[in-house]
Amino acid sequence: MRGSCDGQRWAPRRVTTFLWACVGVAGMTGSACVGSIGDQPEGGIDPHGSSFVPAEVTMHRLTRSQYENTLRDLFGPIELPPDLETDTLLHGFSNVAAGSITISPLAAEQFEAAAYHVTGQVFADPARRVALLGCTPKAGDDACARGFVEELGLRAWRRPLATDELDQLLSLSGQLAGTLDDPWKGLEFAVAAILQSPHFLFRIERGQPDPDHPSRLALTSWEMASRLSYLIWNTTPDDDLLAAAERGDLATAEGVASEAERLLSSSRARPALLHFYGEFLNLQRLADLTKNVDVYPQMSPTLGKSMREEIERTFEHLVFEEDADIRQLLDSKTTFVNPELAELYGVPDEQARFWRVTWPDSSPRLGLLGTAGILALYAHNTATSPTLRGKFIRMNLLCQDIPAPPPGVITKLDDAGDAKTMRDKLTAHRENPTCAACHDLMDPLGLGLEHFDAIGAYRKTDNGYEIDATGDLDGQAFDGARELGALLAGMPELGACVARRFYRHGLGHLEERAEEPAIDQLAERFAEGGYRVKDLVAILVESDAFRFASAPAAEE
């Protein structure tokens, strides 16, 4: 959108420059401004001791889903531009990446275009803009305009506007309203400026001195409102949460717990926790799942999405409808299928979009490791990969590190010799001591899933030979996916891994050594409560790790 300003053609980009200069992030400079993964503290800290030190305050750029959800909550149903930057994953989670990246010149242009795209829709509709304001402005800076900008600013920036911030926005609106002879146009540009500010695009946390612990900072009630809302609802705080922040209720663990309980009781908590679970398992990769259709004719453009929805529906059922132990995902007989999954699994088609299925005791499938989504994700395009599947179990489910192959090591399996099955090939591969160290951790687990091909369909043979699906999990023998899933479900390491990953996701940074006491306590309380995910959220938000931070390290 363009207008005339002092006889010149004027581009909205000048509003961007104005806002970033005049409504900047006061007091946040250097690494604290752009956000960073904190360095590991040096020496003297027992990872399992009691010397907990919270992470430094930082800024977290809104993820794409948070940005889109926030715009919808502010303005109602809107069409969003499709060309925004996709989220980056760092240490497995977009929230972690959001705490360590700033806005590139390209992203700044995209956010600018998006701001005008949104405001153009809202202010082009006379009925909609009046409904948004609740009044009709006579000037770009009159009482109607002031009340609207003040209220929208509170909701968009998730805190009250400072007097100078409000005055700058109203000055911009008033000047442009006068130049363009249209108070609505003035307000439209002011709103676009609000949406391009760092205060909208980032969650900014500064904290305030903690009188009980001078060495750390306590997050303010306003900052806690944003932390809670974006963790549990993946969007901006609602009016009740902002009111709690204004009263100062979120300055105490009890106040935080009360609001968290309210947020968790809403259906709006489901998408946010599904988002965590999806990144925890790398389910976003299923959207682009490919397999060789000559080898797997069942493959279709929609099959990967169906696989993901099966896993998400099962998670949602166990967590929100059953309030069950999260480890039951590994040995649950319950799943959800649609017609193309029913065909893949060989179950009767009920001609519904998705329906619930209970695996009988005779079924080879059980829990997460029996889902086609996990089996297909951790396989090659034309063949299974016990190594990838075993690595997934070790790293994603048990939080155990598997180092990358040493430089120069050939990882391709040799088809020559007497090897007949995948088990034979891997056995020969592990005869190399350099390979055996890591493959001994992965292969015996993945071989337990060999009854399922690279698309997740059941098979009895591999290359014409009967499959041996026996294996060993840290000294415990098993035969097949069902027994492996049951063993994993009984391991405390599984619950501890979920707690650790949720801590990383919830705080938006790679955990540091000085935070280990908080992570240990989170895992212990998670176990004591029966490994229930909603309890895990409540435990985290009440913790000192969530409510406090350290001051940024002094720059040299």
C-alpha positions as CSV (number, residue, x, y, z in Angstrom):
1,M,0.0,0.0,0.0
2,R,1.3,3.5,-0.9
3,G,0.2,7.0,-0.3
4,S,1.4,10.6,-0.8
5,C,3.6,12.1,1.9
6,D,4.8,15.7,1.4
7,G,4.3,15.4,-2.3
8,Q,6.4,12.2,-2.6
9,R,5.5,8.6,-3.2
10,W,5.9,6.9,0.1
11,A,6.5,3.2,0.8
12,P,5.3,1.4,3.9
13,R,9.0,0.2,4.4
14,R,9.5,3.6,6.1
15,V,7.1,2.5,8.9
16,T,9.3,-0.6,9.4
17,T,12.4,1.6,9.8
18,F,10.6,3.9,12.1
19,L,9.3,1.2,14.4
20,W,12.5,-0.8,14.7
21,A,14.4,2.4,15.5
22,C,11.9,4.1,17.8
23,V,10.2,1.1,19.5
24,G,13.3,-1.0,19.8
25,V,14.4,-3.5,22.5
26,A,15.8,-1.2,25.1
27,G,18.4,-2.8,27.3
28,M,18.9,-5.9,25.1
29,T,22.1,-5.8,23.2
30,G,24.7,-8.3,21.8
31,S,24.0,-12.0,22.4
32,A,21.1,-11.2,24.7
33,C,19.3,-9.4,21.9
34,V,19.6,-12.1,19.2
35,G,19.4,-15.0,21.6
36,S,21.9,-17.8,21.9
37,I,22.5,-21.3,23.2
38,G,24.3,-20.7,26.4
39,D,27.9,-22.0,26.8
40,Q,28.5,-24.9,29.0
41,P,29.7,-23.7,32.4
42,E,33.3,-24.5,33.1
43,G,34.4,-26.8,35.9
44,G,33.3,-27.1,39.5
45,I,29.7,-28.1,38.9
46,D,28.5,-31.6,39.8
47,P,25.9,-32.5,37.0
48,H,23.9,-34.4,39.6
49,G,24.5,-32.2,42.5
50,S,22.4,-29.4,44.1
51,S,24.1,-26.4,42.5
52,F,21.2,-25.5,40.1
53,V,21.8,-22.4,38.1
54,P,19.0,-21.2,35.8
55,A,19.7,-20.4,32.1
56,E,20.3,-16.8,31.0
57,V,17.5,-14.5,30.0
58,T,17.1,-14.3,26.2
59,M,14.7,-13.6,23.4
60,H,12.7,-16.2,21.5
61,R,11.5,-15.4,18.1
62,L,8.0,-16.7,17.5
63,T,7.9,-19.9,15.6
64,R,5.8,-19.9,12.4
65,S,2.9,-21.7,14.1
66,Q,3.1,-19.4,17.1
67,Y,3.1,-16.4,14.7
68,E,0.1,-17.6,12.8
69,N,-1.8,-18.6,15.9
70,T,-1.2,-15.2,17.5
71,L,-2.4,-13.3,14.4
72,R,-5.6,-15.4,14.3
73,D,-6.2,-14.8,18.0
74,L,-5.7,-11.0,17.6
75,F,-7.8,-10.6,14.4
76,G,-10.0,-13.7,13.9
77,P,-10.0,-15.8,10.8
78,I,-7.5,-14.4,8.3
79,E,-5.7,-15.5,5.2
80,L,-2.0,-15.8,6.0
81,P,0.8,-15.5,3.4
82,P,2.2,-18.9,2.4
83,D,5.8,-17.7,1.9
84,L,7.0,-17.1,5.5
85,E,10.2,-18.8,6.5
86,T,9.8,-22.4,7.7
87,D,10.9,-23.2,11.2
88,T,14.4,-24.4,11.8
89,L,15.0,-27.3,14.2
90,L,17.9,-27.1,16.6
91,H,18.7,-30.0,19.0
92,G,15.4,-31.5,17.8
93,F,13.0,-28.6,18.5
94,S,11.9,-25.4,16.8
95,N,11.6,-23.7,20.2
96,V,15.3,-24.2,20.7
97,A,16.1,-22.7,17.3
98,A,13.8,-19.8,18.1
99,G,16.0,-18.9,21.0
100,S,19.1,-18.7,19.0
101,I,18.2,-17.1,15.7
102,T,17.4,-13.5,14.8
103,I,15.6,-12.1,11.7
104,S,17.3,-12.2,8.4
105,P,16.8,-9.4,5.9
106,L,14.6,-11.7,3.8
107,A,12.5,-12.6,6.9
108,A,12.2,-8.9,7.7
109,E,10.7,-8.3,4.3
110,Q,8.4,-11.3,4.6
111,F,7.2,-10.1,8.0
112,E,6.6,-6.6,6.6
113,A,4.6,-8.0,3.7
114,A,2.7,-10.3,6.1
115,A,1.8,-7.3,8.4
116,Y,0.3,-5.4,5.5
117,H,-1.4,-8.5,4.1
118,V,-3.1,-9.0,7.4
119,T,-4.1,-5.3,8.1
120,G,-5.3,-5.0,4.6
121,Q,-7.8,-7.7,5.1
122,V,-9.0,-6.3,8.4
123,F,-9.2,-2.6,7.5
124,A,-10.6,-3.1,4.0
125,D,-13.9,-4.5,5.6
126,P,-15.9,-1.6,7.2
127,A,-17.9,-3.9,9.4
128,R,-14.9,-5.9,10.5
129,R,-12.8,-2.8,11.4
130,V,-15.5,-1.3,13.4
131,A,-16.0,-4.6,15.3
132,L,-12.3,-4.7,15.9
133,L,-12.1,-1.2,17.4
134,G,-15.6,-1.0,19.0
135,C,-15.8,2.6,17.9
136,T,-15.3,4.8,14.8
137,P,-12.3,7.1,14.9
138,K,-12.6,10.7,13.8
139,A,-8.8,11.1,13.8
140,G,-5.8,8.8,13.8
141,D,-5.0,9.8,17.4
142,D,-8.3,10.5,19.0
143,A,-9.8,8.8,22.1
144,C,-11.1,5.9,20.0
145,A,-7.8,5.4,18.3
146,R,-5.9,5.7,21.6
147,G,-8.1,3.1,23.4
148,F,-7.7,0.7,20.4
149,V,-3.9,1.0,20.1
150,E,-3.5,0.6,23.8
151,E,-5.6,-2.5,24.0
152,L,-4.2,-4.1,20.8
153,G,-0.7,-3.3,22.0
154,L,-1.3,-5.1,25.3
155,R,-2.5,-8.2,23.5
156,A,0.1,-8.1,20.7
157,W,3.2,-7.2,22.8
158,R,1.9,-9.3,25.7
159,R,2.5,-6.4,28.2
160,P,1.2,-2.8,28.6
161,L,2.6,-0.3,26.3
162,A,4.9,2.3,27.8
163,T,3.7,5.9,27.5
164,D,6.4,6.8,24.9
165,E,5.6,3.7,22.9
166,L,1.9,4.5,22.8
167,D,2.6,8.1,21.9
168,Q,4.9,7.1,19.1
169,L,2.3,4.8,17.6
170,L,-0.5,7.4,17.9
171,S,1.8,10.0,16.4
172,L,2.4,7.8,13.4
173,S,-1.3,7.1,13.1
174,G,-2.3,10.7,13.4
175,Q,0.3,12.0,10.9
176,L,-0.6,9.4,8.3
177,A,-4.4,9.9,8.9
178,G,-3.9,13.6,8.3
179,T,-1.8,13.1,5.2
180,L,-4.1,10.5,3.7
181,D,-7.3,12.2,5.0
182,D,-8.4,8.9,6.4
183,P,-8.2,7.9,10.1
184,W,-8.7,4.2,9.2
185,K,-5.6,4.3,7.0
186,G,-3.6,5.9,9.8
187,L,-4.6,3.2,12.2
188,E,-3.9,0.5,9.6
189,F,-0.3,1.6,9.4
190,A,0.0,1.8,13.1
191,V,-1.2,-1.7,13.5
192,A,1.2,-2.9,10.8
193,A,4.0,-1.2,12.8
194,I,2.9,-3.1,15.9
195,L,3.1,-6.4,14.0
196,Q,6.7,-5.6,12.8
197,S,8.1,-4.7,16.1
198,P,10.5,-7.0,18.0
199,H,8.1,-6.8,20.8
200,F,5.6,-8.8,18.7
201,L,8.0,-11.0,16.8
202,F,10.0,-12.0,19.8
203,R,9.2,-13.1,23.4
204,I,11.5,-10.8,25.2
205,E,12.5,-11.7,28.8
206,R,14.6,-9.4,31.0
207,G,13.5,-10.5,34.5
208,Q,13.8,-8.5,37.6
209,P,16.1,-9.0,40.7
210,D,15.0,-11.8,43.0
211,P,15.1,-10.5,46.6
212,D,15.5,-14.1,47.9
213,H,18.4,-14.9,45.6
214,P,20.4,-11.9,44.4
215,S,22.4,-14.0,42.0
216,R,19.4,-14.7,39.8
217,L,16.4,-12.9,38.1
218,A,12.7,-13.6,38.6
219,L,10.6,-13.4,35.5
220,T,7.9,-10.9,35.7
221,S,4.2,-11.8,35.7
222,W,3.9,-10.5,32.1
223,E,6.9,-12.6,31.0
224,M,5.4,-15.6,32.8
225,A,2.1,-15.1,31.0
226,S,3.9,-15.4,27.7
227,R,5.9,-18.4,28.7
228,L,2.8,-20.2,29.9
229,S,0.7,-19.4,27.0
230,Y,3.2,-20.2,24.3
231,L,4.2,-23.5,26.0
232,I,0.6,-24.8,26.7
233,W,-1.4,-23.2,23.9
234,N,1.3,-22.2,21.4
235,T,-0.2,-18.7,21.1
236,T,-0.5,-15.4,22.8
237,P,-2.0,-15.1,26.3
238,D,-5.8,-14.8,26.5
239,D,-7.6,-12.1,28.4
240,D,-7.8,-14.1,31.7
241,L,-4.0,-14.8,31.6
242,L,-3.2,-11.1,30.9
243,A,-5.5,-10.1,33.8
244,A,-3.7,-12.6,36.1
245,A,-0.4,-11.0,35.0
246,E,-1.7,-7.5,35.7
247,R,-2.7,-8.6,39.2
248,G,0.7,-10.0,39.8
249,D,-0.7,-13.5,40.3
250,L,2.1,-15.1,38.2
251,A,4.8,-14.0,40.6
252,T,4.3,-17.1,42.7
253,A,4.5,-20.8,42.0
254,E,0.9,-21.2,43.2
255,G,-0.4,-18.5,40.8
256,V,1.5,-20.1,37.9
257,A,0.1,-23.6,38.8
258,S,-3.5,-22.2,38.9
259,E,-3.3,-20.7,35.5
260,A,-1.5,-23.7,34.1
261,E,-4.3,-26.0,35.3
262,R,-6.8,-23.7,33.5
263,L,-4.9,-23.7,30.3
264,L,-4.3,-27.5,30.4
265,S,-8.0,-28.2,30.9
266,S,-8.8,-26.5,27.6
267,S,-8.9,-28.3,24.3
268,R,-6.5,-25.6,23.0
269,A,-3.7,-27.5,24.9
270,R,-3.9,-30.5,22.6
271,P,-2.2,-29.0,19.5
272,A,0.7,-27.6,21.5
273,L,1.5,-30.9,23.2
274,L,1.0,-32.7,19.8
275,H,3.6,-30.3,18.4
276,F,6.1,-31.3,21.1
277,Y,5.4,-35.0,20.6
278,G,5.8,-34.6,16.8
279,E,9.1,-32.9,17.0
280,F,10.2,-35.4,19.7
281,L,9.7,-38.2,17.2
282,N,10.6,-36.3,14.0
283,L,7.1,-36.8,12.7
284,Q,7.3,-33.7,10.5
285,R,9.4,-35.7,8.1
286,L,6.4,-37.9,7.3
287,A,4.9,-35.0,5.2
288,D,7.6,-35.7,2.6
289,L,7.9,-39.4,3.0
290,T,9.1,-41.2,-0.2
291,K,9.5,-44.8,-1.0
292,N,10.3,-46.6,-4.3
293,V,6.8,-47.3,-5.7
294,D,8.2,-50.2,-7.8
295,V,9.1,-52.0,-4.5
296,Y,6.3,-50.6,-2.5
297,P,3.2,-50.0,-4.7
298,Q,1.1,-49.1,-1.6
299,M,3.0,-45.8,-1.4
300,S,0.9,-42.8,-2.2
301,P,1.2,-39.0,-1.8
302,T,-1.1,-39.1,1.2
303,L,0.2,-42.2,3.0
304,G,2.9,-40.3,5.0
305,K,0.3,-37.8,6.3
306,S,-2.0,-40.7,7.3
307,M,0.9,-42.4,9.2
308,R,1.5,-39.2,11.1
309,E,-2.2,-38.7,12.0
310,E,-2.3,-42.3,13.3
311,I,0.5,-41.6,15.8
312,E,-0.9,-38.2,16.8
313,R,-4.4,-39.6,17.4
314,T,-3.0,-42.4,19.5
315,F,-1.0,-39.9,21.6
316,E,-4.0,-37.6,22.0
317,H,-6.2,-40.6,23.0
318,L,-3.8,-41.8,25.7
319,V,-2.8,-38.4,27.0
320,F,-6.1,-36.4,26.9
321,E,-8.8,-39.0,27.0
322,E,-7.2,-41.7,29.1
323,D,-4.7,-39.6,31.1
324,A,-2.5,-42.6,30.9
325,D,1.2,-43.3,31.6
326,I,3.1,-42.0,28.6
327,R,5.1,-45.2,28.4
328,Q,1.9,-47.0,27.4
329,L,2.5,-45.6,23.9
330,L,5.1,-48.4,23.6
331,D,2.8,-51.3,24.5
332,S,-0.7,-50.0,23.8
333,K,-3.0,-52.2,21.8
334,T,-5.0,-49.1,20.7
335,T,-4.4,-47.3,17.4
336,F,-6.3,-45.4,14.8
337,V,-6.4,-46.1,11.1
338,N,-8.0,-44.8,7.9
339,P,-8.8,-46.8,4.7
340,E,-5.2,-46.7,3.3
341,L,-3.7,-47.7,6.6
342,A,-6.3,-50.4,7.0
343,E,-5.2,-51.8,3.7
344,L,-1.5,-51.6,4.7
345,Y,-2.2,-53.3,8.0
346,G,-4.7,-55.9,6.7
347,V,-7.6,-54.9,8.9
348,P,-11.3,-54.5,7.7
349,D,-12.1,-51.2,6.1
350,E,-14.9,-49.4,8.0
351,Q,-15.1,-46.6,5.3
352,A,-14.5,-43.9,7.8
353,R,-11.9,-41.1,7.9
354,F,-10.3,-42.6,11.0
355,W,-11.5,-45.2,13.5
356,R,-10.1,-46.9,16.5
357,V,-8.5,-50.3,16.3
358,T,-7.5,-52.7,19.1
359,W,-4.7,-55.1,18.2
360,P,-5.4,-58.7,19.2
361,D,-2.9,-60.7,21.2
362,S,-2.1,-62.5,18.0
363,S,-1.1,-59.4,16.1
364,P,2.6,-58.7,15.6
365,R,2.0,-55.0,16.1
366,L,2.0,-53.2,19.4
367,G,2.4,-49.6,20.4
368,L,4.6,-47.0,18.7
369,L,7.0,-49.5,17.3
370,G,4.2,-51.2,15.4
371,T,3.1,-48.0,13.6
372,A,3.9,-47.7,9.9
373,G,5.0,-44.1,10.5
374,I,7.9,-45.0,12.7
375,L,8.8,-48.1,10.8
376,A,8.8,-46.1,7.5
377,L,10.6,-43.1,8.8
378,Y,13.6,-45.1,10.0
379,A,14.1,-47.2,6.9
380,H,15.6,-46.7,3.4
381,N,13.6,-46.1,0.2
382,T,14.0,-49.7,-0.9
383,A,15.0,-51.7,2.2
384,T,14.6,-51.8,6.0
385,S,17.4,-50.4,8.2
386,P,17.7,-52.1,11.6
387,T,20.5,-49.6,12.3
388,L,18.3,-46.6,11.8
389,R,15.5,-48.1,13.8
390,G,17.9,-49.1,16.6
391,K,19.4,-45.6,16.6
392,F,15.9,-44.1,16.9
393,I,15.2,-46.2,20.0
394,R,18.5,-45.3,21.6
395,M,18.6,-41.6,20.8
396,N,14.9,-40.5,20.6
397,L,13.3,-42.8,23.2
398,L,16.1,-43.3,25.7
399,C,18.2,-40.1,25.2
400,Q,21.4,-42.1,24.7
401,D,24.0,-40.7,22.3
402,I,25.3,-42.6,19.3
403,P,28.4,-41.0,17.8
404,A,28.6,-40.5,14.1
405,P,30.8,-43.0,12.1
406,P,34.5,-42.2,12.1
407,P,35.8,-40.4,9.0
408,G,36.5,-42.7,6.1
409,V,34.4,-45.6,7.4
410,I,32.3,-47.2,4.7
411,T,28.7,-47.5,6.0
412,K,27.2,-49.2,3.0
413,L,26.4,-52.8,3.6
414,D,28.0,-55.3,1.2
415,D,25.7,-57.6,-0.7
416,A,28.5,-60.0,-1.6
417,G,29.4,-63.2,0.3
418,D,27.0,-65.6,2.0
419,A,24.8,-62.9,3.4
420,K,21.2,-63.8,2.7
421,T,19.1,-61.6,5.0
422,M,19.6,-58.1,6.6
423,R,20.6,-59.9,9.8
424,D,23.4,-61.7,7.9
425,K,24.6,-58.5,6.3
426,L,24.8,-56.6,9.6
427,T,26.4,-59.5,11.4
428,A,29.2,-59.4,8.8
429,H,29.4,-55.6,9.1
430,R,29.9,-55.8,12.8
431,E,32.9,-58.1,12.4
432,N,34.8,-54.8,11.8
433,P,35.7,-53.6,15.4
434,T,35.5,-50.0,14.3
435,C,31.8,-50.6,13.3
436,A,30.9,-53.0,16.1
437,A,31.2,-50.4,19.0
438,C,28.2,-48.5,17.8
439,H,26.3,-51.1,15.8
440,D,26.2,-53.4,18.8
441,L,24.0,-50.7,20.5
442,M,21.7,-50.3,17.5
443,D,21.4,-53.4,15.4
444,P,20.1,-55.8,18.0
445,L,17.2,-53.5,18.7
446,G,16.3,-52.7,15.1
447,L,16.5,-56.4,14.1
448,G,13.6,-57.0,16.4
449,L,11.5,-55.0,13.9
450,E,12.5,-56.9,10.8
451,H,9.0,-58.4,10.4
452,F,8.1,-55.0,9.0
453,D,9.3,-53.8,5.7
454,A,10.4,-50.3,4.8
455,I,6.9,-49.0,4.5
456,G,5.7,-50.7,7.7
457,A,3.8,-53.7,6.1
458,Y,4.2,-57.1,7.8
459,R,6.3,-59.8,6.2
460,K,7.4,-63.3,7.2
461,T,10.5,-63.5,5.1
462,D,13.5,-61.4,4.0
463,N,14.9,-62.3,0.6
464,G,13.0,-65.6,0.8
465,Y,14.4,-66.6,4.2
466,E,12.5,-66.8,7.4
467,I,13.0,-63.7,9.6
468,D,14.7,-64.1,13.0
469,A,13.4,-61.1,15.0
470,T,15.2,-61.9,18.3
471,G,17.3,-59.3,20.0
472,D,18.8,-58.0,23.2
473,L,18.1,-54.8,25.0
474,D,20.8,-54.2,27.6
475,G,20.9,-57.8,28.6
476,Q,17.2,-58.5,28.3
477,A,16.3,-60.8,25.5
478,F,13.2,-60.3,23.3
479,D,11.5,-61.7,20.2
480,G,9.8,-59.3,17.9
481,A,8.3,-55.8,18.1
482,R,5.7,-56.7,20.8
483,E,8.3,-57.9,23.3
484,L,10.6,-55.1,22.5
485,G,7.9,-52.5,23.0
486,A,6.9,-54.1,26.3
487,L,10.5,-54.0,27.6
488,L,10.9,-50.3,26.6
489,A,7.6,-49.4,28.3
490,G,8.9,-50.8,31.6
491,M,12.2,-48.8,31.5
492,P,12.5,-45.7,33.7
493,E,14.9,-44.3,31.1
494,L,12.0,-43.8,28.7
495,G,10.1,-41.6,31.1
496,A,13.3,-39.7,32.1
497,C,14.0,-39.1,28.4
498,V,10.5,-37.6,27.8
499,A,11.1,-35.3,30.8
500,R,14.5,-34.2,29.5
501,R,13.2,-33.5,26.0
502,F,10.2,-31.6,27.4
503,Y,12.5,-29.5,29.6
504,R,14.5,-28.6,26.5
505,H,11.4,-27.8,24.4
506,G,9.7,-25.9,27.2
507,L,12.6,-23.7,28.1
508,G,13.7,-23.3,24.5
509,H,17.4,-24.1,24.9
510,L,19.9,-26.9,25.1
511,E,20.1,-27.9,28.7
512,E,23.4,-26.9,30.5
513,R,25.2,-28.9,33.1
514,A,24.2,-26.4,35.8
515,E,20.5,-27.3,35.1
516,E,20.9,-31.0,35.6
517,P,19.5,-30.9,39.2
518,A,16.3,-29.3,37.9
519,I,16.0,-32.0,35.1
520,D,16.6,-34.8,37.6
521,Q,13.9,-33.4,39.9
522,L,11.5,-33.0,36.9
523,A,12.1,-36.7,35.9
524,E,11.7,-37.9,39.5
525,R,8.4,-36.1,40.0
526,F,7.2,-37.2,36.6
527,A,7.8,-40.8,37.6
528,E,6.2,-40.4,41.1
529,G,3.0,-39.1,39.4
530,G,2.8,-42.1,37.0
531,Y,4.4,-40.5,33.9
532,R,1.3,-38.4,33.0
533,V,2.1,-35.8,30.4
534,K,-0.2,-33.1,31.7
535,D,1.4,-33.5,35.1
536,L,4.8,-33.1,33.5
537,V,3.7,-29.7,32.1
538,A,2.4,-28.7,35.5
539,I,5.6,-29.8,37.3
540,L,7.8,-27.9,34.8
541,V,6.0,-24.6,35.0
542,E,6.0,-24.5,38.8
543,S,9.8,-25.2,38.9
544,D,12.5,-22.6,39.6
545,A,13.9,-23.5,36.1
546,F,10.8,-22.1,34.5
547,R,10.2,-19.2,36.7
548,F,13.8,-17.8,37.2
549,A,16.8,-17.0,35.0
550,S,20.3,-15.8,35.2
551,A,21.5,-12.4,34.1
552,P,23.3,-12.3,30.7
553,A,27.1,-12.9,31.1
554,A,29.1,-9.7,30.7
555,E,30.5,-9.3,27.3
556,E,34.3,-9.0,27.1
